[in-house]
């Protein structure tokens, strides 16, 4: 697991990783950050990806609408990507 942020150059004390443009799958999850929500979302996208030949994806979670932006957890949005390595 790693926290990732877009930057314009090296950051002291951090390991820089570049992820090239990749094909893969995207799932949009709405709702609270509960273990059940994340587990169900990852199970669904993982199953779909595996059924379509993607067996060792690079998984990325992108938090679009967060608790800091919206108090109602029903409106939180997370994009989950499973990319080809």
Phi, psi and omega per residue, in radians:
X1 nan 2.485 3.124
X2 -2.596 2.530 2.976
X3 -1.509 2.388 -3.097
X4 -2.278 2.426 3.125
X5 -2.421 2.432 3.074
X6 -1.223 2.326 3.111
X7 -2.361 2.831 -3.114
X8 -1.670 -0.079 -3.136
X9 -3.013 -3.101 -3.118
X10 -1.017 2.589 3.098
X11 -2.139 2.166 -3.114
X12 -0.987 2.328 3.090
X13 1.462 0.027 -3.116
X14 -2.048 2.632 3.025
X15 -1.611 2.172 -3.099
X16 -1.596 2.333 3.108
X17 -2.263 2.294 3.087
X18 -1.874 2.212 3.110
X19 -1.879 1.957 -3.112
X20 -1.224 2.830 3.045
X21 -0.937 2.305 -3.043
X22 -2.438 2.725 2.985
X23 -1.570 2.710 3.125
X24 3.011 -2.641 -3.088
X25 -2.262 2.627 3.138
X26 -2.278 2.351 3.036
X27 -2.155 2.343 3.091
X28 -1.774 2.008 3.124
X29 -1.772 2.272 3.032
X30 -2.011 2.544 3.104
X31 2.080 -3.085 -3.030
X32 -1.113 2.747 3.096
X33 -1.453 1.049 3.119
X34 -1.660 2.728 3.112
X35 -1.031 -0.713 3.135
X36 -1.080 -0.791 -3.137
X37 -1.064 -0.849 -3.119
X38 -1.172 -0.723 -3.129
X39 -1.100 -0.805 3.136
X40 -1.107 -0.717 3.135
X41 -1.129 -0.826 -3.133
X42 -1.159 -0.643 3.101
X43 -1.114 -0.714 -3.117
X44 -1.170 -0.843 -3.115
X45 -1.225 -0.605 3.105
X46 -1.119 -0.763 3.123
X47 -1.086 -0.828 -3.138
X48 -1.076 -0.790 -3.135
X49 -1.077 -0.789 -3.125
X50 -1.122 -0.695 3.121
X51 -1.130 -0.335 -3.126
X52 -1.941 0.370 2.988
X53 1.584 0.053 3.135
X54 -1.749 1.745 -3.010
X55 -1.789 -0.374 3.129
X56 -2.282 1.233 -3.056
X57 -1.367 2.825 2.906
X58 -1.620 2.020 -3.103
X59 -1.650 2.309 3.128
X60 -2.308 2.341 3.022
X61 -1.915 2.230 3.135
X62 -2.071 2.031 -3.076
X63 -1.537 1.898 -3.025
X64 -1.563 -0.937 3.068
X65 -2.057 2.092 -2.984
X66 -2.025 2.962 3.108
X67 -0.998 -0.516 3.129
X68 -1.213 -0.424 -3.114
X69 -1.693 -0.486 -3.005
X70 -2.553 2.130 -3.117
X71 -1.245 -0.565 -3.098
X72 -1.350 1.919 -3.080
X73 -1.124 -0.331 3.079
X74 -1.185 -0.286 -3.113
X75 -1.794 0.054 3.103
X76 -1.252 2.476 -3.088
X77 -2.264 2.274 3.082
X78 -2.259 2.204 3.001
X79 -1.572 2.270 3.075
X80 -2.015 2.145 -3.116
X81 -1.955 2.426 2.943
X82 -2.084 1.894 -3.032
X83 -1.887 2.665 2.979
X84 -1.192 2.401 3.104
X85 -1.332 nan nan
